[in-house]
């Protein structure tokens, strides 16, 4: 992913609901094998388990295509813009016999057997997602019970325009729990469409975990995170404006 189509391809693979692609992009970027715009395209397109959760819920399944379209357009646009601004960015080459590995779940399990890598780890990951969804639903149910639906709805409507700020901050948390919380809160009516867009654009899976392992590049990583946060907020507010226009 180093040619002229790199941001487009990066956004395309990032849309696949699997955090392993953001991990691979982060590894390639840390080794200077891909450009900044390309890794941003992958990060912005990544949604972890969000699309699967939305498709499994009939009430919000219609949101999947708009979310995919917005995230893909934002990812491609930002990717090409960043690569154009940083057109003199230097790249490296893999040394002889050097390889970059990625794993299906986004974690390093190269030493594990095929059974553990392709059966045990995905099963544990699925159980983890189920636990997150259950916790969000229980907490939301408790909140509605004590606060009442009318009061909660009034609060959410009053805070409609600061939701992207909060959701994008949650999305930056490098864990699949963040995408689950954002998506499930949106499904339950606690988050607007714009807030959902902001949170899912900022959600780069485990990509930043990989980048911050390189302590020497902490300034670069913080700047990349800040750029992702600002772009995600802008996308969220744009989505809010579009939704308001068609309301």
MIBA-443168 format. One line per field, with one value per residue (C-alpha): residue number from 1; residue in one letter; z, y, x. Coordinates in nm, 2 decimals. Each point is the difference from the previous one (the first is absolute). Layout:
BEGIN
pos [NUM;...] $
code [A;...] $
c3 [Z;...] $
c2 [Y;...] $
c1 [X;...] $
//
This chain:
BEGIN
pos [1;2;3;4;5;6;7;8;9;10;11;12;13;14;15;16;17;18;19;20;21;22;23;24;25;26;27;28;29;30;31;32;33;34;35;36;37;38;39;40;41;42;43;44;45;46;47;48;49;50;51;52;53;54;55;56;57;58;59;60;61;62;63;64;65;66;67;68;69;70;71;72;73;74;75;76;77;78;79;80;81;82;83;84;85;86;87;88;89;90;91;92;93;94;95;96;97;98;99;100;101;102;103;104;105;106;107;108;109;110;111;112;113;114;115;116;117;118;119;120;121;122;123;124;125;126;127;128;129;130;131;132;133;134;135;136;137;138;139;140;141;142;143;144;145;146;147;148;149;150;151;152;153;154;155;156;157;158;159;160;161;162;163;164;165;166;167;168;169;170;171;172;173;174;175;176;177;178;179;180;181;182;183;184;185;186;187;188;189;190;191;192;193;194;195;196;197;198;199;200;201;202;203;204;205;206;207;208;209;210;211;212;213;214;215;216;217;218;219;220;221;222;223;224;225;226;227;228;229;230;231;232;233;234;235;236;237;238;239;240;241;242;243;244;245;246;247] $
code [X;X;X;X;X;X;X;X;X;X;X;X;X;X;X;X;X;X;X;X;X;X;X;X;X;X;X;X;X;X;X;X;X;X;X;X;X;X;X;X;X;X;X;X;X;X;X;X;X;X;X;X;X;X;X;X;X;X;X;X;X;X;X;X;X;X;X;X;X;X;X;X;X;X;X;X;X;X;X;X;X;X;X;X;X;X;X;X;X;X;X;X;X;X;X;X;X;X;X;X;X;X;X;X;X;X;X;X;X;X;X;X;X;X;X;X;X;X;X;X;X;X;X;X;X;X;X;X;X;X;X;X;X;X;X;X;X;X;X;X;X;X;X;X;X;X;X;X;X;X;X;X;X;X;X;X;X;X;X;X;X;X;X;X;X;X;X;X;X;X;X;X;X;X;X;X;X;X;X;X;X;X;X;X;X;X;X;X;X;X;X;X;X;X;X;X;X;X;X;X;X;X;X;X;X;X;X;X;X;X;X;X;X;X;X;X;X;X;X;X;X;X;X;X;X;X;X;X;X;X;X;X;X;X;X;X;X;X;X;X;X;X;X;X;X;X;X] $
c3 [0.00;-0.11;-0.34;-0.11;0.10;0.36;0.19;-0.21;0.07;0.37;0.04;-0.17;0.22;0.31;-0.06;0.05;0.36;0.14;0.21;-0.14;-0.30;0.22;0.18;-0.32;-0.13;0.33;-0.03;-0.36;0.09;0.30;-0.23;-0.25;-0.27;-0.06;0.01;0.26;-0.22;-0.06;0.37;0.07;-0.27;0.17;0.35;-0.11;-0.19;0.28;0.21;0.18;0.08;-0.05;-0.34;0.11;0.31;-0.20;-0.25;0.28;0.12;-0.22;0.13;-0.11;-0.29;-0.24;0.13;-0.12;-0.36;0.09;0.27;-0.25;-0.27;0.23;0.16;-0.34;-0.15;0.30;0.01;-0.37;0.00;0.31;-0.13;-0.33;0.16;0.26;-0.26;-0.22;0.29;0.10;-0.35;0.10;0.28;-0.02;-0.01;0.09;-0.15;0.17;0.07;-0.14;0.16;0.21;0.02;0.16;0.15;0.08;0.18;-0.04;0.35;-0.01;0.27;-0.05;0.02;-0.26;0.25;0.07;-0.18;-0.28;0.24;0.25;-0.26;-0.22;0.26;0.36;-0.04;-0.22;0.23;0.30;-0.19;-0.09;0.37;0.09;-0.24;0.14;0.35;-0.11;-0.17;0.31;0.23;-0.21;-0.02;0.37;0.09;-0.25;0.14;0.35;-0.12;-0.16;0.31;0.23;-0.23;-0.21;-0.38;-0.03;0.21;-0.18;-0.34;0.10;0.12;-0.32;-0.22;0.20;-0.04;-0.36;-0.12;0.25;-0.06;-0.28;0.24;0.26;-0.24;-0.19;0.33;0.08;-0.34;0.05;0.27;-0.16;0.09;-0.17;0.30;-0.13;-0.33;0.18;0.25;-0.28;-0.22;0.27;0.15;-0.35;-0.04;0.34;-0.09;0.23;-0.28;-0.31;-0.36;0.00;0.33;-0.13;-0.31;0.21;0.24;-0.28;-0.21;0.30;0.08;-0.14;0.17;0.15;-0.25;0.26;0.24;-0.26;-0.08;0.37;0.05;-0.18;0.29;-0.21;-0.24;0.27;-0.14;-0.34;0.15;0.21;-0.31;-0.20;0.28;0.02;-0.38;0.01;0.29;-0.18;-0.33;0.18;0.18;-0.33;-0.17;0.30;-0.03;-0.38;0.06;0.26;-0.25;-0.28;0.23;0.12;-0.36;-0.09;0.32] $
c2 [0.00;0.26;0.11;0.25;-0.22;-0.06;0.22;-0.15;-0.36;0.09;0.13;-0.31;-0.25;0.22;-0.04;-0.37;-0.06;-0.14;0.19;-0.19;0.23;0.31;-0.20;-0.09;0.36;0.12;-0.25;0.10;0.37;-0.03;-0.16;0.28;-0.24;0.20;0.37;0.20;0.05;-0.37;-0.09;0.28;-0.14;-0.35;0.15;0.21;-0.28;-0.25;-0.08;-0.32;-0.19;0.30;-0.10;-0.35;0.12;0.25;-0.27;-0.23;0.26;0.05;0.35;0.15;-0.22;0.27;0.21;-0.24;0.13;0.37;-0.07;-0.20;0.27;0.29;-0.17;-0.12;0.35;0.16;-0.26;0.03;0.39;0.03;-0.27;0.18;0.34;-0.11;-0.17;0.31;0.22;-0.24;-0.09;0.02;-0.26;-0.25;-0.37;-0.30;-0.35;-0.34;-0.14;-0.34;-0.28;0.25;-0.06;0.19;-0.23;0.07;-0.23;-0.04;0.14;0.28;-0.15;-0.17;-0.37;-0.12;-0.25;-0.16;-0.31;0.04;-0.12;0.27;0.27;-0.07;-0.16;0.08;0.37;0.09;-0.18;0.18;0.33;-0.07;-0.07;0.33;0.19;-0.17;0.10;0.37;0.01;-0.16;0.26;0.29;-0.12;-0.06;0.34;0.18;-0.19;0.11;0.36;0.01;-0.15;0.26;0.30;-0.07;-0.01;0.36;0.15;-0.20;0.10;0.37;-0.02;-0.16;0.25;0.28;-0.14;-0.10;0.24;-0.11;-0.38;-0.02;0.14;-0.27;-0.28;0.07;-0.01;-0.33;-0.13;0.07;-0.26;-0.28;-0.28;-0.18;0.11;0.36;-0.09;-0.23;0.27;0.26;-0.22;-0.15;0.35;0.11;-0.30;0.07;0.36;0.16;0.13;0.20;-0.11;0.28;-0.12;-0.35;0.11;0.20;-0.29;-0.26;0.22;0.04;-0.37;-0.14;-0.33;-0.11;0.21;0.25;-0.27;-0.11;0.35;0.10;-0.31;0.21;0.25;0.20;0.11;0.11;0.36;-0.14;-0.24;0.28;0.22;-0.28;-0.06;0.37;0.02;-0.30;0.15;0.34;-0.17;-0.23;0.29;0.19;-0.31;-0.03;0.36;-0.03;-0.31;0.19;0.28;-0.24;-0.18;0.33;0.11;-0.31;-0.01] $
c1 [0.00;0.26;-0.13;-0.25;-0.29;0.14;-0.26;-0.29;0.12;0.07;-0.35;-0.15;0.18;-0.07;-0.37;0.02;-0.13;0.33;0.25;0.29;0.03;0.06;0.26;0.18;-0.02;0.15;0.29;0.07;-0.02;0.23;0.26;-0.06;-0.12;-0.33;-0.07;-0.19;-0.30;-0.04;0.01;-0.25;-0.23;0.01;-0.06;-0.29;-0.17;0.05;-0.32;0.10;-0.32;-0.24;-0.14;-0.07;-0.18;-0.21;-0.09;-0.11;-0.25;-0.30;-0.08;0.33;0.11;-0.10;0.29;0.27;0.02;0.00;0.27;0.21;-0.04;0.09;0.30;0.13;-0.03;0.17;0.28;0.08;-0.02;0.22;0.24;0.07;0.01;0.26;0.21;-0.01;0.10;0.28;0.11;0.36;-0.04;0.28;-0.07;0.21;0.04;-0.02;0.34;0.08;-0.20;-0.20;-0.37;-0.30;-0.26;-0.36;-0.25;-0.38;-0.09;0.26;0.22;0.33;-0.06;0.25;0.14;-0.34;-0.14;-0.25;-0.28;0.08;0.05;-0.31;-0.24;0.08;0.10;-0.30;-0.23;0.13;-0.02;-0.37;-0.07;0.17;-0.22;-0.31;0.10;0.05;-0.34;-0.17;0.16;-0.10;-0.36;-0.02;0.15;-0.23;-0.30;0.09;0.05;-0.34;-0.17;0.14;0.00;-0.31;-0.01;-0.14;0.28;0.27;-0.14;-0.01;0.36;0.12;-0.18;0.15;0.35;-0.03;0.27;0.27;-0.05;0.26;0.26;-0.06;-0.06;0.32;0.19;-0.15;0.08;0.37;0.02;0.20;-0.23;-0.29;-0.21;-0.01;-0.17;-0.24;-0.10;-0.04;-0.21;-0.22;-0.06;-0.11;-0.23;-0.16;-0.06;0.25;0.22;-0.08;0.11;0.26;0.14;0.01;0.19;0.25;0.06;0.04;0.23;0.23;-0.01;0.33;-0.03;0.34;0.20;0.11;0.11;0.25;0.12;0.05;0.22;0.26;0.07;0.25;-0.28;-0.24;-0.02;-0.09;-0.26;-0.17;-0.01;-0.16;-0.25;-0.09;-0.05;-0.23;-0.20;-0.05;-0.09;-0.25;-0.17;-0.03;-0.15;-0.24;-0.12;-0.04;-0.21;-0.21;-0.05;-0.11;-0.24;-0.15;-0.04;-0.20;-0.20] $
//
